[in-house]
């Protein structure tokens, strides 16, 4: 009897530690954050002492020009970064999807930028963008061009951080796209080749549509992650000059630590989560559509 | 893969070469800068030829070296201590996450709690939460309710909780592939559930464990934001000390690049040792669905 009891309890014993840690370390803090967004709260107060202010934090933020600018910078940054990285990454994958020596070496080296600490990536790029000792301006000077104020001009700063992000994350898309390409059903490609489809036609009508489900998920993961980029920008520009590179994550951390407005920072976090949730749902629905289309193409190709 | 390689247009090799240069160029630049004296960094001339020196590394590590480098006038113990802190935090977080995550993944697969769909959905939702969003609640709760600010236990709890969804999810995709007959055989020989798990299942899913531990270690080792909010002078990790030593002007590039290089070395080693597992971990999410 006791043995049966133990047997029945086993799954719960296996699950309990993970469940406990996630509740204490993740779910409770997130719930707490939702609650904190309705408070007027500064870091020296215990949460019980903070005043309940209802939706005031949310309204304040909507009327705050700096917050709106920051949200705009975040959306611009993410949109550009995702589009450019998808185009380059998928393009390279299509180009390099063949049996050449060294492709595995390339993949290994390509992971490096993603594995290294974002702080260090920021450091490297800040050094390269350095107005006098940086490699970019030194090269420009050698070739007789004017040096570019990479990080100190508000027009250039956003471009500079976008370039750094593209360097760091295009390999991610490349690796996923290559994996998707190599798992395509050989029969469909074979059928298309026998029917006399040219290289371009194969890409446009067979490969891309079949890869689409994976590509949408890839773009979604990259989009989510691009909202989390913080350390690289913190090290390179700390949000400046002005507010030109202050993405939302950075603004949240500054509102909490510099302006000491925890309630406001929590409300901002909620806005950020809402934006992310909306984008995720849209991509998810789109993915379902694309998936059924890919299925149809696969069947067609196999029947033909 | 024992395929024969087709002969390709040399242009492709040129492209691959250019891509490799682009990928590792900045890292190489960081390495060479860390091996230079500040005088050399600031002078325009001779970018290619210089005497490599380990002085910057000696400055950074003066506290933990067994000898006293003569060029270091005042030894700043901050970095040596931070390196120790980072190692403790990252290793313990990885250990706990793996043990707890493994058990949960096993229970989810073998005792059919939730479907794969629910689990992937949860993982995706958790991935959606930026660390910046956790900043406010973690700071508030850890300081006022758990009283764990400035302790290793506090930051380790955050990292374990942050990594668990992903680790459970990746491990369960490996555990699904373990043949159930193997476990049944062990059970007939008289092993209990825990013995089956530790002696039969764990050895089989080693590649999954490698991928999961690298991803966890990387996050705990590299994370800055929450560490910055929670830790105090004596428990600070390396990323926090790097950001603190960055000033607007007059940065000692040689020393700071040496610090960055030291922070980058463990992930670089992992990449070369286990690139296959890392790629599996990255692609598992999107490609297999």
Interface residues (C-beta under 8 A of the other chain):
Chain A: X7 X10 X11 X12 X14 X15 X17 X18 X19 X21 X22 X24 X25 X26 X28 X29 X30 X32 X33 X36 X41 X43 X46 X47 X92 X95 X96 X98 X99 X100 X101 X102 X103 X104 X105 X106 X107 X108 X109 X110 X111 X112 X113 X115 X116 X117 X118 X119 X120 X121 X123 X124 X125 X127 X128 X132 X133 X135 X138 X167 X171 X172 X175 X176 X179 X180 X183 X213 X214 X217 X218 X221 X224 X225 X227 X228 X230 X231 X234 X235 X248 X249 X250 X252 X253 X256 X257 X262 X265 X266 X269 X272 X273 X276 X277 X280
Chain B: X3 X4 X5 X6 X8 X12 X13 X15 X16 X19 X20 X22 X23 X24 X26 X27 X29 X30 X33 X41 X42 X44 X47 X100 X101 X103 X104 X106 X107 X108 X110 X111 X113 X124 X126 X127 X128 X129 X130 X131 X132 X133 X134 X135 X136 X137 X138 X139 X140 X141 X144 X157 X158 X160 X161 X162 X164 X165 X168 X193 X197 X218 X221 X222 X224 X225 X229 X239 X242 X243 X246 X253 X256 X257 X260 X263 X264 X267 X268 X270 X271 X272 X275 X278 X279 X282 X283 X285 X286 X287 X289
